Amino acid sequence: MAGELRLGASHIDAGIVAGLLSRLAERVPEVEISLRYGTSFEILRGIRNGQLDAGFYNEAGAPGTDLATLEVSRFTTYLTARPGLVPASRPLDWQRLAELPWILPSSTTCCGQTAEALFGKHRFRPQRVISIDRESVTRTLIAGGVGVGLLHADSAAAAQESGEVELLCEAQAAVRVLFAHLAQRAEEPLLRCARSLLVESHSPHSSVG
């Protein structure tokens, strides 16, 4: 088996990507593999326009029907704030939270989609949104008391342990990390090989369409 495999990856566990690359190098050493990082939106766009053969991305909703997907991981997202910024109350006072700035990435990202789901569920819109597409910057601004925002579970836990933030609530029970490619390409040998290697190591759930 020869050829080229162009992969993309968004914000996911680096071990998942490294593991696949390592196994591919062992199984198909003659194949040239390239890796490009980007947002989930960029990875999906690359798959759909032919710039990428496959990629890993974060999905807070349902994947497109044009994709074949394989779940390789899940993570939780938390709404966070600087300790003491939000008055303690249970349940949370969402109208009070609406008055604070929300630090968010675009609505095309998993955190952006999760935030939109929160707004719809609790029937409010923030009076001000600060658009940031880097989680490290989001964490810094939240810790500085600029506003509230969403952090992935690993970042939220680290920030909480260091005393930078407090966790207000679990904002999304599970964001799925999916390996995806176009469904119409499901029988291509390199993509079948990559999928089988991921199944062997993760035993996740897959779907086509």
NUMAR-306107 format. One record per residue (C-alpha): residue in three letters; chain; x, y, z. Coordinates in steps of 0.05 Angstrom, whole numbers, plus 5000, padded with zeros to 4 digits. Example, Ala and Ser with C-alpha at 12.3 -4.5 7.8 and 13.67 -1.06 7.14 Angstrom:
BEGIN
<lodo ALA,A,<5246,4910,5156>>
<lodo SER,A,<5273,4979,5143>>
//
This chain:
BEGIN
<lodo MET,A,<5000,5000,5000>>
<lodo ALA,A,<5029,5067,4979>>
<lodo GLY,A,<5006,5139,4973>>
<lodo GLU,A,<4994,5199,5017>>
<lodo LEU,A,<4948,5209,5077>>
<lodo ARG,A,<4932,5281,5096>>
<lodo LEU,A,<4905,5284,5167>>
<lodo GLY,A,<4878,5343,5208>>
<lodo ALA,A,<4870,5351,5283>>
<lodo SER,A,<4836,5401,5328>>
<lodo HIS,A,<4843,5409,5403>>
<lodo ILE,A,<4846,5337,5425>>
<lodo ASP,A,<4889,5291,5467>>
<lodo ALA,A,<4957,5291,5431>>
<lodo GLY,A,<4965,5218,5451>>
<lodo ILE,A,<4908,5197,5405>>
<lodo VAL,A,<4940,5230,5344>>
<lodo ALA,A,<5010,5205,5362>>
<lodo GLY,A,<4984,5135,5373>>
<lodo LEU,A,<4952,5132,5304>>
<lodo LEU,A,<5013,5161,5270>>
<lodo SER,A,<5058,5111,5304>>
<lodo ARG,A,<5014,5051,5285>>
<lodo LEU,A,<5007,5076,5213>>
<lodo ALA,A,<5083,5082,5208>>
<lodo GLU,A,<5088,5009,5230>>
<lodo ARG,A,<5031,4982,5187>>
<lodo VAL,A,<5042,5022,5123>>
<lodo PRO,A,<5113,5050,5126>>
<lodo GLU,A,<5112,5067,5052>>
<lodo VAL,A,<5055,5116,5060>>
<lodo GLU,A,<5072,5190,5067>>
<lodo ILE,A,<5032,5222,5123>>
<lodo SER,A,<5022,5296,5135>>
<lodo LEU,A,<4988,5328,5195>>
<lodo ARG,A,<4955,5396,5200>>
<lodo TYR,A,<4926,5428,5262>>
<lodo GLY,A,<4866,5475,5263>>
<lodo THR,A,<4798,5487,5294>>
<lodo SER,A,<4743,5435,5286>>
<lodo PHE,A,<4711,5481,5234>>
<lodo GLU,A,<4776,5483,5194>>
<lodo ILE,A,<4786,5408,5198>>
<lodo LEU,A,<4715,5395,5172>>
<lodo ARG,A,<4723,5446,5117>>
<lodo GLY,A,<4788,5413,5096>>
<lodo ILE,A,<4756,5344,5093>>
<lodo ARG,A,<4697,5370,5052>>
<lodo ASN,A,<4738,5410,5002>>
<lodo GLY,A,<4789,5356,4991>>
<lodo GLN,A,<4849,5388,5025>>
<lodo LEU,A,<4847,5334,5079>>
<lodo ASP,A,<4833,5260,5073>>
<lodo ALA,A,<4810,5253,5145>>
<lodo GLY,A,<4816,5287,5212>>
<lodo PHE,A,<4800,5290,5286>>
<lodo TYR,A,<4751,5342,5310>>
<lodo ASN,A,<4706,5359,5369>>
<lodo GLU,A,<4631,5350,5360>>
<lodo ALA,A,<4580,5378,5409>>
<lodo GLY,A,<4521,5359,5365>>
<lodo ALA,A,<4508,5310,5309>>
<lodo PRO,A,<4559,5299,5253>>
<lodo GLY,A,<4540,5316,5181>>
<lodo THR,A,<4507,5261,5141>>
<lodo ASP,A,<4562,5266,5089>>
<lodo LEU,A,<4613,5240,5139>>
<lodo ALA,A,<4635,5172,5164>>
<lodo THR,A,<4655,5182,5237>>
<lodo LEU,A,<4688,5142,5292>>
<lodo GLU,A,<4686,5164,5365>>
<lodo VAL,A,<4755,5161,5397>>
<lodo SER,A,<4745,5201,5461>>
<lodo ARG,A,<4698,5245,5501>>
<lodo PHE,A,<4709,5304,5548>>
<lodo THR,A,<4668,5350,5592>>
<lodo THR,A,<4663,5425,5587>>
<lodo TYR,A,<4654,5470,5648>>
<lodo LEU,A,<4628,5541,5658>>
<lodo THR,A,<4681,5576,5700>>
<lodo ALA,A,<4694,5643,5733>>
<lodo ARG,A,<4746,5676,5778>>
<lodo PRO,A,<4733,5655,5850>>
<lodo GLY,A,<4683,5703,5882>>
<lodo LEU,A,<4662,5736,5817>>
<lodo VAL,A,<4594,5700,5815>>
<lodo PRO,A,<4552,5700,5879>>
<lodo ALA,A,<4544,5630,5906>>
<lodo SER,A,<4474,5604,5892>>
<lodo ARG,A,<4441,5538,5873>>
<lodo PRO,A,<4412,5538,5823>>
<lodo LEU,A,<4455,5588,5787>>
<lodo ASP,A,<4426,5657,5775>>
<lodo TRP,A,<4429,5656,5699>>
<lodo GLN,A,<4401,5726,5692>>
<lodo ARG,A,<4458,5751,5736>>
<lodo LEU,A,<4506,5712,5692>>
<lodo ALA,A,<4476,5745,5631>>
<lodo GLU,A,<4499,5813,5657>>
<lodo LEU,A,<4572,5790,5658>>
<lodo PRO,A,<4617,5787,5597>>
<lodo TRP,A,<4622,5717,5567>>
<lodo ILE,A,<4689,5698,5538>>
<lodo LEU,A,<4675,5650,5481>>
<lodo PRO,A,<4701,5623,5415>>
<lodo SER,A,<4659,5625,5352>>
<lodo SER,A,<4594,5587,5347>>
<lodo THR,A,<4628,5538,5299>>
<lodo THR,A,<4669,5509,5356>>
<lodo CYS,A,<4646,5458,5407>>
<lodo CYS,A,<4650,5509,5463>>
<lodo GLY,A,<4612,5559,5421>>
<lodo GLN,A,<4558,5508,5406>>
<lodo THR,A,<4555,5489,5480>>
<lodo ALA,A,<4546,5562,5499>>
<lodo GLU,A,<4490,5570,5449>>
<lodo ALA,A,<4456,5509,5480>>
<lodo LEU,A,<4462,5540,5549>>
<lodo PHE,A,<4432,5606,5525>>
<lodo GLY,A,<4374,5569,5494>>
<lodo LYS,A,<4362,5524,5554>>
<lodo HIS,A,<4362,5581,5604>>
<lodo ARG,A,<4330,5632,5558>>
<lodo PHE,A,<4380,5689,5559>>
<lodo ARG,A,<4433,5723,5517>>
<lodo PRO,A,<4495,5754,5548>>
<lodo GLN,A,<4497,5829,5545>>
<lodo ARG,A,<4569,5825,5521>>
<lodo VAL,A,<4610,5770,5487>>
<lodo ILE,A,<4686,5773,5481>>
<lodo SER,A,<4706,5729,5422>>
<lodo ILE,A,<4770,5689,5436>>
<lodo ASP,A,<4791,5628,5396>>
<lodo ARG,A,<4849,5606,5440>>
<lodo GLU,A,<4832,5568,5504>>
<lodo SER,A,<4896,5591,5538>>
<lodo VAL,A,<4876,5664,5528>>
<lodo THR,A,<4805,5648,5551>>
<lodo ARG,A,<4833,5617,5614>>
<lodo THR,A,<4876,5678,5628>>
<lodo LEU,A,<4818,5726,5619>>
<lodo ILE,A,<4772,5685,5663>>
<lodo ALA,A,<4826,5682,5717>>
<lodo GLY,A,<4834,5757,5712>>
<lodo GLY,A,<4760,5768,5727>>
<lodo VAL,A,<4743,5795,5658>>
<lodo GLY,A,<4682,5750,5653>>
<lodo VAL,A,<4657,5679,5653>>
<lodo GLY,A,<4673,5627,5601>>
<lodo LEU,A,<4677,5554,5582>>
<lodo LEU,A,<4738,5510,5591>>
<lodo HIS,A,<4751,5438,5571>>
<lodo ALA,A,<4754,5392,5631>>
<lodo ASP,A,<4830,5385,5633>>
<lodo SER,A,<4841,5460,5630>>
<lodo ALA,A,<4785,5474,5680>>
<lodo ALA,A,<4814,5424,5730>>
<lodo ALA,A,<4884,5452,5725>>
<lodo ALA,A,<4858,5524,5733>>
<lodo GLN,A,<4815,5504,5792>>
<lodo GLU,A,<4873,5468,5826>>
<lodo SER,A,<4917,5530,5819>>
<lodo GLY,A,<4862,5574,5848>>
<lodo GLU,A,<4852,5613,5784>>
<lodo VAL,A,<4779,5595,5773>>
<lodo GLU,A,<4720,5560,5805>>
<lodo LEU,A,<4674,5512,5768>>
<lodo LEU,A,<4603,5539,5764>>
<lodo CYS,A,<4571,5480,5730>>
<lodo GLU,A,<4582,5425,5680>>
<lodo ALA,A,<4562,5458,5615>>
<lodo GLN,A,<4562,5397,5569>>
<lodo ALA,A,<4559,5325,5593>>
<lodo ALA,A,<4601,5300,5536>>
<lodo VAL,A,<4634,5331,5475>>
<lodo ARG,A,<4655,5275,5429>>
<lodo VAL,A,<4722,5272,5394>>
<lodo LEU,A,<4710,5241,5326>>
<lodo PHE,A,<4755,5215,5271>>
<lodo ALA,A,<4720,5232,5206>>
<lodo HIS,A,<4725,5228,5131>>
<lodo LEU,A,<4676,5233,5074>>
<lodo ALA,A,<4627,5174,5075>>
<lodo GLN,A,<4636,5164,5000>>
<lodo ARG,A,<4709,5148,5011>>
<lodo ALA,A,<4697,5094,5064>>
<lodo GLU,A,<4725,5038,5021>>
<lodo GLU,A,<4792,5071,5005>>
<lodo PRO,A,<4848,5027,5032>>
<lodo LEU,A,<4886,5080,5071>>
<lodo LEU,A,<4824,5106,5105>>
<lodo ARG,A,<4800,5035,5121>>
<lodo CYS,A,<4869,5021,5151>>
<lodo ALA,A,<4867,5083,5194>>
<lodo ARG,A,<4797,5067,5219>>
<lodo SER,A,<4815,4995,5236>>
<lodo LEU,A,<4876,5017,5275>>
<lodo LEU,A,<4834,5066,5315>>
<lodo VAL,A,<4782,5012,5329>>
<lodo GLU,A,<4836,4965,5353>>
<lodo SER,A,<4862,5016,5403>>
<lodo HIS,A,<4798,5050,5426>>
<lodo SER,A,<4740,5004,5411>>
<lodo PRO,A,<4694,5065,5400>>
<lodo HIS,A,<4627,5071,5365>>
<lodo SER,A,<4627,5086,5292>>
<lodo SER,A,<4576,5110,5241>>
<lodo VAL,A,<4572,5122,5167>>
<lodo GLY,A,<4526,5176,5141>>
//
